[in-house]
Amino acid sequence: MTAPDLPDQPDPAELDAAASGPSDETGTPSREQRRERRRRRRAARVFDSSVPSPCISICQIEEASGLCIGCRRSLDEIRDWPILTAEEKRALLARLPARGS
């Protein structure tokens, strides 16, 4: 079985050049140009997916603890999961058993 072909990630310098276009008289990029650059950089991010999520699709937050009754993560931990590094994800997974069920 072969890995699926992933689209090539654009070079950030190329994104800047593509979004540059005309600027104001001082040579400063316009607000729209800056927004477009940020949007393109955001789209070019690659998130780590090597560590599987602990989600078991029982998604309810306990009022007393503020933790999900399925995976025992807080809302902030659930929200941040996609942007955590593999090391941060493994550290969080190691803390979950101590939170009980």
KAPEWO-V670280 format. One line per field, one symbol per residue. psi: psi as a letter, one per 30 degrees, with the letter a starting at -180 (. if undefined). A space follows every 50 residues. Layout:
psi=???
This chain:
psi=klkkkkkkklkeeeeeeegdakaaffgkkleeeeeeeeeeeeffkkkkgf jkkgkghijkkkeefglkfefglleeeeefefflleeeeeeeeffeeffa .
